[in-house]
Amino acid sequence: MIYNKLGSTDIDVSVICLGSMTWGSQNTIEEGHSQIDMALERGVNIIDTAEIYPTTPMSVETQGDTERVIGEWVAKSGRRDDVMIATKVAGNGFRNLRGGGPITPEIISIAVESSLTSLQTDYIDLYQLHWPNRGSYMFRQNWQYDPTQQNKQETLDHMAEVLDAMDSLQKQGKVRHFGLSNESAWGTAQWLRISEDRDLPRVMSLQNEYSLLCRLYDTDLAELCHNEQVGLFAFSPIACGMLSGKYQNGMIPDGSRRSIGPEMGGRINPRVWPAIDAYLDIAKRHGLDPNQMALAWAQTRPAMMSLIIGATSLVQLDCLLGSIDVTLSDTVMEEIDAAHRAHPMPF
């Protein structure tokens, strides 16, 4: 396994993080536990979850079950100290939880206690804001993103309040480190500035979507995160399975994510299929598994801390973990660059 530092800390984080959002819907409790056991055996030392999981599909009945699957593993295995657990507090718009209100210090306090109970632990290693109160350009919102509706002072005041709440949680020993998700370069910079000005907890990670098909991070955010030692925690690094090729030519395998959400969170459009074909062609010509090629490429990217992988079977998980042993040649990297230039931002 390869390890990187968690932001500016001296904590080693495996470059592969075990994602969990299928546990409790597509995966049973036992299957989730088997995935944790395999991942830890292969050197993974971090699991990512959220209070709203599972998401495949989302429902009132299953909300929070993923954290409970992890909690049952913690209680059964007695191995809490062998793994870092990252979870997230939801915010505006998620109606299944607290009426869909914004993130506030009071909500954070309630959410942390709920997650600690579900996870059957006394502390959370990395606590993340799932998305900003002011909105985000992630999840295809970048095509019509309008930041002019934001109130700067309101945003900055909110950030200071949240950091104060995180400071209190750290002093209580309930949260060790603080991270963001679905954030922008400006937003991340403000969190960092306020924490420095007021000696409050520092952002250690940024969890944003990143893959061969989604490279919004590559410019301003990459520069910011490199210089400020904020690790990229990349979700959907194989584009929800699309880069495996299993959805090409209209295929929708039974039980797959697309069989549950046909539009794949807005990723399905006519331009995406030729882009995937280009990457599949590179993998085929060089004798590479396309999943492993996508992950091996992502591991080389600037400020990359950890790639969040998800699997619904141990066979899939074994394949994804095998990307650690894959080194891409200069020729493959050049061809990937050419494919990106030919098919930039296909969704």
VEXTORPA-947428 format. One record per residue (C-alpha): x, y, z. Coordinates in steps of 0.25 Angstrom, whole numbers, padded with zeros to 4 digits, always signed. Layout:
BEGIN
XYZ/...
END
This chain:
BEGIN
+0000+0000+0000/+0004+0014-0002/+0002+0025+0009/+0001+0040+0008/+0000+0050+0019/-0014+0055+0024/-0012+0069+0020/-0002+0076+0029/-0002+0065+0040/+0008+0054+0041/-0003+0044+0040/-0001+0033+0029/-0014+0031+0020/-0015+0020+0010/-0016+0025-0004/-0028+0016-0005/-0039+0019+0004/-0051+0009+0006/-0064+0015+0002/-0077+0010+0008/-0089+0017+0002/-0095+0003-0003/-0095-0003+0011/-0109-0005+0015/-0115-0004+0002/-0107-0011-0009/-0099-0019+0001/-0103-0026+0014/-0097-0024+0027/-0088-0037+0025/-0083-0032+0012/-0079-0019+0017/-0071-0025+0028/-0065-0035+0018/-0060-0022+0010/-0055-0016+0022/-0047-0028+0026/-0041-0030+0012/-0037-0015+0011/-0030-0015+0024/-0023-0028+0020/-0018-0021+0008/-0013-0008+0015/-0025+0001+0015/-0026+0009+0028/-0038+0018+0025/-0053+0017+0023/-0061+0028+0017/-0076+0029+0021/-0087+0040+0023/-0099+0041+0032/-0108+0041+0019/-0103+0028+0014/-0106+0018+0007/-0109+0026-0005/-0112+0014-0015/-0124+0018-0014/-0126+0028-0003/-0138+0026+0006/-0144+0030+0019/-0144+0015+0023/-0129+0013+0021/-0123+0027+0024/-0112+0025+0034/-0111+0010+0032/-0097+0010+0026/-0091+0017+0039/-0098+0006+0047/-0092-0005+0038/-0078+0001+0041/-0082+0002+0056/-0086-0013+0057/-0072-0016+0051/-0065-0008+0061/-0072-0014+0072/-0071-0029+0067/-0056-0027+0063/-0050-0019+0074/-0041-0013+0063/-0045+0002+0065/-0031+0007+0066/-0027-0001+0053/-0035+0008+0044/-0038+0023+0042/-0053+0027+0040/-0057+0039+0032/-0071+0043+0032/-0079+0056+0028/-0091+0065+0033/-0102+0067+0023/-0107+0081+0020/-0117+0089+0011/-0127+0081+0003/-0126+0067+0009/-0140+0066+0014/-0139+0052+0020/-0131+0058+0031/-0135+0069+0041/-0144+0075+0030/-0133+0079+0020/-0128+0091+0028/-0114+0097+0027/-0101+0093+0035/-0100+0101+0048/-0092+0099+0061/-0105+0093+0067/-0107+0083+0056/-0092+0079+0056/-0093+0076+0071/-0106+0067+0068/-0100+0060+0056/-0087+0057+0063/-0094+0050+0075/-0103+0042+0065/-0091+0038+0057/-0083+0034+0069/-0095+0025+0074/-0097+0019+0060/-0082+0016+0058/-0080+0011+0073/-0068+0019+0075/-0064+0031+0084/-0057+0039+0073/-0057+0042+0058/-0044+0043+0051/-0048+0052+0040/-0061+0060+0041/-0065+0067+0028/-0076+0077+0023/-0083+0069+0012/-0086+0082+0004/-0085+0097+0007/-0098+0104+0012/-0096+0114+0000/-0097+0103-0010/-0087+0096-0019/-0083+0095-0034/-0081+0080-0032/-0090+0069-0037/-0092+0076-0051/-0096+0089-0045/-0084+0095-0051/-0091+0097-0064/-0100+0108-0059/-0092+0112-0046/-0095+0126-0041/-0088+0131-0029/-0093+0145-0030/-0105+0141-0021/-0096+0138-0009/-0094+0147+0003/-0080+0148+0006/-0081+0153+0021/-0091+0143+0024/-0082+0132+0018/-0070+0136+0026/-0078+0137+0039/-0083+0123+0037/-0069+0118+0035/-0064+0124+0048/-0076+0118+0055/-0074+0104+0050/-0059+0105+0053/-0062+0109+0067/-0071+0097+0068/-0060+0088+0062/-0050+0094+0072/-0060+0090+0084/-0061+0076+0078/-0046+0074+0077/-0044+0079+0091/-0055+0069+0096/-0048+0058+0088/-0060+0055+0079/-0054+0059+0066/-0039+0058+0062/-0038+0066+0049/-0047+0075+0040/-0049+0073+0025/-0058+0079+0014/-0066+0073+0003/-0071+0079-0010/-0064+0092-0008/-0058+0102-0017/-0044+0109-0017/-0049+0122-0011/-0057+0114+0000/-0045+0106+0004/-0036+0118+0004/-0046+0125+0013/-0047+0113+0023/-0032+0113+0023/-0030+0128+0026/-0040+0128+0037/-0034+0117+0044/-0020+0123+0043/-0026+0137+0048/-0033+0131+0060/-0024+0119+0063/-0036+0109+0060/-0036+0095+0054/-0029+0095+0040/-0035+0088+0028/-0027+0075+0025/-0035+0070+0013/-0044+0073+0002/-0053+0062-0003/-0057+0066-0017/-0061+0057-0029/-0049+0054-0038/-0046+0044-0049/-0042+0043-0064/-0056+0049-0067/-0057+0060-0056/-0045+0069-0055/-0050+0082-0049/-0040+0081-0038/-0028+0082-0048/-0025+0096-0047/-0028+0106-0036/-0031+0095-0026/-0019+0087-0029/-0010+0099-0027/-0017+0103-0014/-0017+0089-0008/-0002+0087-0012/+0002+0100-0006/-0007+0099+0007/-0005+0085+0009/-0019+0081+0008/-0020+0066+0003/-0030+0063-0008/-0040+0052-0004/-0045+0048-0018/-0059+0042-0019/-0064+0034-0031/-0050+0032-0037/-0055+0022-0047/-0067+0031-0050/-0077+0022-0042/-0072+0010-0050/-0074+0016-0064/-0059+0015-0067/-0060+0000-0065/-0067+0000-0078/-0079-0008-0073/-0089+0002-0077/-0084+0004-0092/-0094+0001-0103/-0106+0003-0095/-0103-0008-0085/-0109-0007-0071/-0105-0019-0062/-0115-0024-0052/-0112-0018-0038/-0103-0008-0044/-0103+0007-0039/-0109+0011-0053/-0120+0001-0051/-0124+0009-0038/-0121+0023-0044/-0122+0023-0059/-0116+0037-0061/-0104+0034-0051/-0105+0047-0045/-0105+0055-0058/-0093+0048-0064/-0100+0041-0075/-0100+0049-0088/-0096+0047-0103/-0082+0052-0101/-0078+0043-0089/-0078+0030-0097/-0067+0034-0108/-0059+0039-0096/-0060+0026-0089/-0057+0018-0102/-0044+0026-0103/-0039+0022-0089/-0044+0007-0091/-0036+0007-0104/-0023+0011-0097/-0025+0001-0086/-0028-0010-0096/-0016-0007-0105/-0007-0007-0093/-0012-0019-0086/-0018-0012-0074/-0030-0013-0066/-0038+0000-0069/-0042+0001-0054/-0027-0001-0050/-0022+0009-0061/-0032+0020-0056/-0028+0018-0041/-0013+0017-0044/-0014+0030-0052/-0022+0037-0041/-0011+0033-0031/-0001+0041-0039/-0009+0054-0038/-0005+0067-0031/-0008+0068-0016/-0015+0054-0017/-0017+0048-0003/-0026+0037-0004/-0036+0031-0015/-0050+0026-0009/-0053+0013-0016/-0067+0006-0015/-0070-0008-0018/-0082-0017-0017/-0074-0030-0017/-0061-0035-0012/-0057-0038-0027/-0058-0024-0030/-0051-0019-0018/-0039-0028-0021/-0038-0022-0035/-0038-0008-0030/-0028-0011-0019/-0019-0017-0029/-0017-0003-0035/-0006-0001-0025/+0003-0010-0032/+0000-0003-0046/+0011+0006-0051/+0007+0014-0064/+0017+0016-0075/+0021+0029-0081/+0014+0025-0093/+0001+0022-0086/+0001+0035-0078/+0003+0043-0092/-0009+0035-0098/-0017+0038-0086/-0014+0053-0087/-0017+0053-0102/-0031+0046-0099/-0034+0057-0089/-0030+0068-0099/-0040+0061-0109/-0051+0059-0099/-0050+0070-0088/-0061+0070-0077/-0070+0060-0084/-0080+0062-0073/
END
